[in-house]
């Protein structure tokens, strides 16, 4: 573990294990680097250097009063890669982290990047607009903010217990430990960062970022994702990226890196070695 301090004084916590080609993991909202445990251990044992950070306002990083937007998220990721002098890095982002990866490459270039992986990711844009009629109405995200503001502890219990991991689907057995771990990570972060983060992940348009990416990109998404609906995300992203591979998982939920870690890890390793 370690920390870096960004130009605006924010301290970003990160883990950095092993040696070899670096894989940098960007977590989803409102979690932390800990959400990548299954991937960090797997790829560490396959000879990679694995790195994951806590986004500003999340986990063990500084609970700042502002800067909870994609421009700052991408700049923080750029600062981390420069601090560690990473070359030929593989960037893997889940959910909001997928937006962070796309925006990082779009805004800061891909000189240090070998490949990118977007898992259950928010691009191109989640909210419904004139140019994105298939998106979710803004009222959906307003409701998320209202629930967070009213009782964050209850909200952070309900989300992983239901749609995040697909535990609300018939025949799916919920893991109490997974639910509690999600709650633990969420409650470590700052309420203001998470509140503003809902706007960041839902309203940012990543279309131009995606068009700038020329390195190989793997787009992994479950078709039963109840958080980032499949039809308005993964297929559209794959069309915008010049060198994309779309991998669709029938019945998999939003949190599939945790609930289906064995499948996701195996497929990702196969793609990296191809």
ZIPE-V914788 format. One record per pair of residues at least 4 apart in sequence whose C-alpha atoms are under 7 Angstrom apart, sorted by the first residue. I is the first residue (numbers start at 1). J is the second residue. Records with the same first field share a line. If there is no record, write none. Layout:
I = J  J
//
This chain:
1 = 14  15  16
2 = 13  14  15
3 = 11  12  13  14
4 = 11  12  13
5 = 9  10  11  12
6 = 10  11  76  79
10 = 62
11 = 61  62
12 = 53  54  55  56  61  62
13 = 53  54  60  61
14 = 51  52  53  54
15 = 51  52  53
16 = 50  51  52
17 = 49  50  51
18 = 44  48  49  50
19 = 47  48  49
20 = 47  48  49
21 = 48  49  88  89
22 = 48  49  50  89  90
23 = 48  49  50  51  89  90  91
24 = 50  51  52  89  90  91  92
25 = 51  52  91  92  93
26 = 52  53  92  93  94  97
27 = 31  32  33  35  93  94  96  97
28 = 94  95  96  97
29 = 96
30 = 58  186  194
31 = 35  58  59  182  185  186
32 = 54  55  58  59  185
33 = 52  53  54
36 = 40
37 = 41
38 = 42  261
39 = 43  265
40 = 44  50
41 = 45
42 = 46
43 = 47  48  50
44 = 48  49  50
54 = 58  59  60  61
55 = 61  73
56 = 61  62  63
57 = 61  62  63  64  189  190  193
58 = 188  189  190
59 = 185  188  189
63 = 190
67 = 72
68 = 72  193  196  197
69 = 73  197  200
70 = 74  100  103  200
71 = 75
72 = 76
73 = 77  100
74 = 78  100  103  104
75 = 79  104
76 = 80
77 = 81  104
78 = 82  104
79 = 83
80 = 84
81 = 85  86
82 = 86
86 = 112
87 = 112  113
88 = 112  113  114
89 = 112  113  114  115
90 = 113  114  115  116
91 = 101  115  116  117
92 = 116  117  118
93 = 97  98  101  117  118  119
94 = 98  118  119  120  121
95 = 99  119  120  121  122
96 = 100  121  122  201
97 = 101
98 = 102  118  119  121  122
99 = 103  121  122  123
100 = 104
101 = 105
102 = 106  209  210
103 = 107  206  209
104 = 108
105 = 109  110  213
106 = 209  210  212  213
114 = 215
115 = 215  216  217
116 = 216  217  218
117 = 217  218  219
118 = 218  219  220
119 = 219  220  221
120 = 220  221  222  228  254
122 = 126  201  228  233
123 = 206  233  237
124 = 205  206  207  233  236  237
125 = 202  203  204  205  206
126 = 135  136  202  203
127 = 135  136  137  138  202  203
128 = 132  133  134  135  136  137  138
129 = 133
134 = 232
135 = 232
136 = 140
138 = 142
139 = 143
140 = 144
141 = 145  198
142 = 146
143 = 147
144 = 148
145 = 149  195
146 = 150
147 = 151  152  155
148 = 152  155  195
151 = 155
152 = 156
153 = 157
154 = 158
155 = 159
156 = 160  183  186
157 = 161  183
158 = 162
159 = 163  164
160 = 164  165  179  182
161 = 167  179
162 = 166  167  168
163 = 167  168  226  227
164 = 226  227  253  254  255
165 = 253  254  255  259
166 = 253
167 = 172  173  174
175 = 179
176 = 180
177 = 181
178 = 182
179 = 183
180 = 184
181 = 185
182 = 186
183 = 187
184 = 188
190 = 194
191 = 195
192 = 196
193 = 197
194 = 198
196 = 200
197 = 201
198 = 202
199 = 203
200 = 204
206 = 210
207 = 211
208 = 212
209 = 213
210 = 240  241
211 = 240  241  242
213 = 241  242
214 = 242  243
215 = 243
216 = 243  244
217 = 243  244  245
218 = 244  245  246
219 = 234  238  244  245  246  247
220 = 246  247  248
221 = 230  234  247  248  249
222 = 230  248  249  250  251  252  253  254
223 = 230  248  249  250  251  252
224 = 250  251  252  253
225 = 229  230  252  253  254
226 = 253  254
227 = 254
228 = 254
229 = 233
230 = 234
231 = 235
232 = 236
233 = 237
234 = 238
235 = 239
236 = 240
237 = 241
238 = 244  245  246
252 = 256
255 = 259
256 = 260  261
257 = 261  264
260 = 264
261 = 265
262 = 266
263 = 267
264 = 268
265 = 269
266 = 270
267 = 271
268 = 272
269 = 273
270 = 274
//
